[in-house]
């Protein structure tokens, strides 16, 4: 657990929630459970069984008995805590509080900007955005004289403004963009109380609250009232120049770009600590989109890395106490496991599963095959971590908007939804519940039986076990932590919806292939977007941002994104978004690139059509029994499950055909690689209502003739290695349902790995 945070407004959650201290653990090692329960529960550790549709096949590993009621609180809201405030009890001759601010909302609860106050009765000061959007000032003397609180002006949402409050010992004034919007007489005295300074929050009975939904830049405190001409200069400088007044008592430029500490440059050692993470690498008040550099250097453009974004719902680590420590048996079989809580809900039995992965014992030799769990992608879709408990298997809505929340103020954002006030969401915490990763979770379209994440990926695990294959299971998180793990294997299976990859994982995967290894990819939208992690592997970062001059009319066809200029990660300062932006296109490594998505209705799912019936994958060592043009990748009756749906990938050659406009500045349309053969085409005869088709540059375009959406390939890479790629998220769905696909997969494993069973 990370260090405790200062006293903070708390929320108590109804229901049953939990997470593990690690997403993966070796057999024979311990794992900690962090649970919050408000009702009697029975707890056990289970290994998922051989029927993805039925919990009855899951095997009990450890029975932990009854769970004591223990509601653990959460503490959302990011701000900067500065322990060393202005000296308590010493009268100030004057005061200026100033900062650049971009409010994400100008209504709703009060938002604190710069404060030193735990209660006005104890003295202090604060600059606020009030509930109606007005700028507010509070001054209170620790000696007990009446507080001075008033408001003036009104701030605009989602635009940078310079705000200031001044007091010269007799008169206070409020300023917006260098214009005095109001004055009030107040003779003081002003003696601050013994409270910390806070940026983006204030105190109430010692606990932080009034969290701001703002972008903040260059906050400063002066022990004098700055004159109007000085404030006018601040506005003209757009935050590019640091203050240097003799009465400067604190100033935080907020240009660090990463980390949890903000430096004070006043000389008074008032460094601050960021609580609940916040967001670095944002567009400051001095950023100019028209002149922003395009050379990949985030520090080359003035204002591009200036400021800190705060959110009242920021939370990336629950910091819950461990309720159970469980040591897994040394001979535990590798596989997906859950900590399963059973409890009564609305008169019925409900189940809450906390999913984690058990790896082979650390000293065990590797298996011939490695299956990679796409946990980075699971994390990216982690909407509503504190979702309301349900009795029935939940269907998670399309576009990852999440389920109903257990508490109206609990965080609900993920990589596909904005924060509550509209801030882009760039981070996901690993020390948080992830109920969507339950093996029971389904995904839209409702009624189709389709799933992502755990429920989708374990179909391959079940099939491999039933067919007698010896395989290891790792999460991509394990490989990020130790890229050398892949050097132990010759064949890796990528499974499900493996969209988000870190560059260390991509590079280790490519290195395996360059050594002559092989990959079997039963995934779509594969290796598309880049993630990074902090040093503790506790927070994952991803950034989807708009292109320069993006057409707002196309926004509905794209996932929610931040503004141009915020594409650089704070964890490594590399460009985010698509992996090919950092020289790692999926097509150059595994032969296919993301080509679109569609998930409106169950009927949207298509099937494969054989294109190369004599290819060895269809003929040896067992004939699949299909001729050119025949279909597969569907249930025996042609119905669901069907493979070509949700998201899909195409070859460079096909994407070139779909790319009709000129290339964006600085980008080129690549040539099709050699050694690649399309052995089947995934077709969707009728476009769905929510379809999006992409060209090579990920721009919306029209579909190709005949409903071509995905391609299945065999690629002998010129740079070394061999890849079988099924090109669709639904490929993992049909495993075990379609006898033809099963025979094909056995043949693929035979050719790429040998008959290791």
Secondary structure as GFF3:
##gff-version 3
##sequence-region A 1 757
A	DSSP	beta_strand	16	20	.	.	.	ID=ss1
A	DSSP	beta_strand	24	26	.	.	.	ID=ss2
A	DSSP	beta_strand	30	37	.	.	.	ID=ss3
A	DSSP	beta_strand	41	47	.	.	.	ID=ss4
A	DSSP	three_ten_helix	55	57	.	.	.	ID=ss5
A	DSSP	beta_strand	59	67	.	.	.	ID=ss6
A	DSSP	beta_strand	79	82	.	.	.	ID=ss7
A	DSSP	beta_strand	95	103	.	.	.	ID=ss8
A	DSSP	beta_strand	111	116	.	.	.	ID=ss9
A	DSSP	three_ten_helix	120	122	.	.	.	ID=ss10
A	DSSP	beta_strand	124	129	.	.	.	ID=ss11
A	DSSP	beta_strand	135	140	.	.	.	ID=ss12
A	DSSP	beta_strand	148	152	.	.	.	ID=ss13
A	DSSP	beta_strand	161	167	.	.	.	ID=ss14
A	DSSP	beta_strand	171	176	.	.	.	ID=ss15
A	DSSP	beta_strand	179	185	.	.	.	ID=ss16
A	DSSP	beta_strand	197	199	.	.	.	ID=ss17
A	DSSP	beta_strand	202	204	.	.	.	ID=ss18
A	DSSP	beta_strand	207	209	.	.	.	ID=ss19
A	DSSP	beta_strand	214	222	.	.	.	ID=ss20
A	DSSP	alpha_helix	228	237	.	.	.	ID=ss21
A	DSSP	beta_strand	248	252	.	.	.	ID=ss22
A	DSSP	beta_strand	261	262	.	.	.	ID=ss23
A	DSSP	beta_strand	272	275	.	.	.	ID=ss24
A	DSSP	three_ten_helix	289	291	.	.	.	ID=ss25
A	DSSP	beta_strand	308	309	.	.	.	ID=ss26
A	DSSP	beta_strand	324	327	.	.	.	ID=ss27
A	DSSP	beta_strand	335	345	.	.	.	ID=ss28
A	DSSP	beta_strand	348	359	.	.	.	ID=ss29
A	DSSP	beta_strand	369	373	.	.	.	ID=ss30
A	DSSP	alpha_helix	375	380	.	.	.	ID=ss31
A	DSSP	beta_strand	395	396	.	.	.	ID=ss32
A	DSSP	three_ten_helix	398	400	.	.	.	ID=ss33
A	DSSP	beta_strand	427	429	.	.	.	ID=ss34
A	DSSP	three_ten_helix	435	437	.	.	.	ID=ss35
A	DSSP	beta_strand	442	443	.	.	.	ID=ss36
A	DSSP	alpha_helix	453	466	.	.	.	ID=ss37
A	DSSP	beta_strand	471	475	.	.	.	ID=ss38
A	DSSP	alpha_helix	476	481	.	.	.	ID=ss39
A	DSSP	three_ten_helix	483	488	.	.	.	ID=ss40
A	DSSP	beta_strand	491	496	.	.	.	ID=ss41
A	DSSP	beta_strand	500	502	.	.	.	ID=ss42
A	DSSP	alpha_helix	503	514	.	.	.	ID=ss43
A	DSSP	beta_strand	518	523	.	.	.	ID=ss44
A	DSSP	beta_strand	529	533	.	.	.	ID=ss45
A	DSSP	beta_strand	539	542	.	.	.	ID=ss46
A	DSSP	three_ten_helix	552	557	.	.	.	ID=ss47
A	DSSP	three_ten_helix	579	582	.	.	.	ID=ss48
A	DSSP	alpha_helix	586	590	.	.	.	ID=ss49
A	DSSP	beta_strand	593	598	.	.	.	ID=ss50
A	DSSP	three_ten_helix	602	604	.	.	.	ID=ss51
A	DSSP	beta_strand	607	610	.	.	.	ID=ss52
A	DSSP	alpha_helix	616	619	.	.	.	ID=ss53
A	DSSP	beta_strand	631	632	.	.	.	ID=ss54
A	DSSP	beta_strand	646	650	.	.	.	ID=ss55
A	DSSP	alpha_helix	652	658	.	.	.	ID=ss56
A	DSSP	beta_strand	676	683	.	.	.	ID=ss57
A	DSSP	beta_strand	692	694	.	.	.	ID=ss58
A	DSSP	beta_strand	700	701	.	.	.	ID=ss59
A	DSSP	three_ten_helix	705	707	.	.	.	ID=ss60
A	DSSP	beta_strand	708	716	.	.	.	ID=ss61
A	DSSP	beta_strand	722	725	.	.	.	ID=ss62
A	DSSP	alpha_helix	731	734	.	.	.	ID=ss63
A	DSSP	alpha_helix	739	753	.	.	.	ID=ss64
###
